[in-house]
Amino acid sequence: MTDPAQRRAHLKDLFTRLITAYGNKDFAAFALYVHPDCEFDWPYLPLKEFPERMVGREAFIATSRAGMADCDGYHHAVDRFYDMADPDMLIAEYHTDTVLRSSDRRYANRYLGILRFEGERVVYWREYVNPLPIIEAFGLDFQNDALT
């Protein structure tokens, strides 16, 4: 695919599919779109004991399974895309909305992701997330069991 506009449209479609699968806890489908050695980073940590950087799709999935254990998924949805000069990169705004089973508290958050693709897979994902809705829903001392 040599046309930059076609490449950008294709990446938007790929991201929409992967974030929908992720938000529905369909980690097998999510994994199809993420490179096994993908690098993830969070400039603003979602939890106080969270790493700034994580390498590896399976580590990310394990962390996600633990984080989503108390709900039926975060139900991610894309709000907007922004094109970048590099047609293999993408900026996406997306949000979540779910209810925690144990407390009946609502968890809703907004995110900004900067992603780089190689072929059909994400190889780099920087995510900006607001930690306040996480604290309000999960509590200040919430720990992700996959990180311990």
HELIX and SHEET records of a PDB file:
HELIX    1   1 PRO A    4  GLY A   23  1                                  20    
HELIX    2   2 PHE A   27  ALA A   31  1                                   5    
HELIX    3   3 ARG A   57  GLY A   67  1                                  11    
HELIX    4   4 PRO A  131  PHE A  138  1                                   8    
HELIX    5   5 ASP A  145  LEU A  147  5                                   3    
SHEET    1   A 6 ARG A  53  VAL A  55  0                                        
SHEET    2   A 6 VAL A  34  ASP A  41 -1                                        
SHEET    3   A 6 ARG A 121  VAL A 129  1                                        
SHEET    4   A 6 ARG A 106  GLU A 118 -1                                        
SHEET    5   A 6 MET A  89  VAL A  99 -1                                        
SHEET    6   A 6 ALA A  77  ASP A  83 -1                                        
END                                                                             
